[in-house]
Amino acid sequence: MLSSYLPVLVFAALGGLVGTIFALVNGLVGARATERDSKRDPYECGLPSEVSKNFRFGISFYMIAMLFILFDIEVVFLYPVGVILNGADSVFVLAEIVLFVVLLLVALIYVWRRGALDWK
């Protein structure tokens, strides 16, 4: 019974070992930055860290982000259906997935025509 968990334990041990080695090598070889210099540098997004308190993102940023998440999650649902469709010889499942994709395309065309994807 324990032998079935052996690959998982080996994988976890190797992951921890590689992570530890990378952290040690980074500490030894990595560039040193003073605290004063690192506070002025932009973080990963490239925006300066000294942003005024009244800085606001436009509504188009949030709209595109929500639409991306919505369509991304709907496309993720296509994968399990594809796996089921591979084993099932049913035209009904195929018709359902075609209808789902058509509804996705109709929604995308609607959003596109309304101008929600235009960056303003």
C-alpha positions as CSV (number, residue, x, y, z in Angstrom):
1,M,0.0,0.0,0.0
2,L,2.8,2.4,0.8
3,S,4.5,1.6,-2.5
4,S,1.7,3.3,-4.3
5,Y,2.5,6.6,-2.6
6,L,6.2,6.2,-3.3
7,P,6.2,8.2,-6.6
8,V,4.3,11.1,-4.9
9,L,6.8,11.2,-2.0
10,V,9.8,11.1,-4.3
11,F,8.3,13.9,-6.4
12,A,7.6,16.0,-3.3
13,A,11.1,15.4,-2.0
14,L,12.7,16.3,-5.3
15,G,10.6,19.4,-5.6
16,G,11.6,20.5,-2.1
17,L,15.2,19.8,-2.8
18,V,15.3,21.7,-6.1
19,G,13.5,24.7,-4.4
20,T,16.0,24.7,-1.6
21,I,18.9,24.5,-4.0
22,F,17.6,27.4,-6.1
23,A,17.0,29.5,-3.0
24,L,20.5,28.9,-1.7
25,V,22.1,29.6,-5.1
26,N,20.1,32.8,-5.4
27,G,21.2,34.0,-2.0
28,L,24.9,33.3,-2.9
29,V,25.0,34.5,-6.5
30,G,22.1,36.9,-6.8
31,A,22.4,40.7,-7.1
32,R,22.3,42.7,-3.9
33,A,20.0,45.7,-3.7
34,T,19.8,48.2,-1.0
35,E,16.4,48.8,0.6
36,R,16.3,52.4,-0.5
37,D,16.9,51.4,-4.2
38,S,14.4,48.6,-4.2
39,K,11.6,50.8,-3.0
40,R,11.9,53.1,-6.0
41,D,12.0,50.3,-8.6
42,P,8.8,49.2,-10.3
43,Y,7.6,45.8,-9.4
44,E,6.7,43.1,-11.9
45,C,3.9,45.0,-13.5
46,G,6.2,47.9,-14.5
47,L,4.1,50.5,-12.7
48,P,6.0,52.8,-10.3
49,S,5.4,51.9,-6.6
50,E,4.8,55.6,-5.6
51,V,1.3,55.8,-7.1
52,S,-0.9,58.6,-5.9
53,K,-3.9,57.6,-3.8
54,N,-6.4,58.9,-6.3
55,F,-4.9,56.6,-9.1
56,R,-7.8,54.6,-10.6
57,F,-8.0,51.9,-13.3
58,G,-10.5,52.6,-16.1
59,I,-13.7,50.5,-16.2
60,S,-12.5,49.0,-19.5
61,F,-9.7,47.2,-17.6
62,Y,-12.2,45.5,-15.3
63,M,-14.6,44.8,-18.1
64,I,-12.0,43.0,-20.2
65,A,-10.7,41.1,-17.2
66,M,-14.2,39.9,-16.3
67,L,-14.9,38.9,-19.9
68,F,-11.6,37.0,-20.1
69,I,-12.4,35.1,-16.9
70,L,-15.9,34.3,-18.1
71,F,-14.8,33.0,-21.5
72,D,-11.8,31.2,-20.1
73,I,-13.8,29.3,-17.5
74,E,-16.4,28.3,-20.2
75,V,-13.6,27.0,-22.4
76,V,-12.2,25.0,-19.5
77,F,-15.5,23.2,-19.4
78,L,-15.0,21.9,-22.9
79,Y,-12.1,19.7,-22.0
80,P,-14.0,17.1,-19.8
81,V,-16.7,17.0,-22.5
82,G,-14.1,16.2,-25.1
83,V,-12.8,13.4,-23.0
84,I,-16.3,12.0,-22.5
85,L,-17.0,12.4,-26.2
86,N,-13.9,10.3,-27.0
87,G,-15.3,7.4,-25.1
88,A,-19.0,7.9,-25.9
89,D,-20.5,7.2,-29.3
90,S,-23.4,9.6,-28.8
91,V,-24.6,12.2,-31.2
92,F,-26.5,13.8,-28.4
93,V,-23.3,14.7,-26.5
94,L,-21.8,16.1,-29.8
95,A,-24.9,18.2,-30.4
96,E,-24.8,19.6,-26.9
97,I,-21.2,20.7,-27.2
98,V,-21.8,22.2,-30.6
99,L,-24.8,24.2,-29.1
100,F,-22.5,25.3,-26.2
101,V,-19.8,26.5,-28.6
102,V,-22.5,28.3,-30.7
103,L,-23.8,30.0,-27.6
104,L,-20.2,31.1,-26.7
105,L,-19.8,32.6,-30.1
106,V,-23.1,34.4,-29.9
107,A,-22.1,35.9,-26.6
108,L,-18.7,36.9,-27.9
109,I,-20.2,38.5,-31.0
110,Y,-22.7,40.4,-28.7
111,V,-20.0,41.6,-26.4
112,W,-17.8,42.6,-29.4
113,R,-20.6,44.5,-31.1
114,R,-21.5,46.4,-27.8
115,G,-17.9,47.6,-27.7
116,A,-16.9,46.0,-24.4
117,L,-13.7,44.8,-25.9
118,D,-12.6,48.2,-27.1
119,W,-9.8,49.6,-24.9
120,K,-10.6,53.2,-24.1
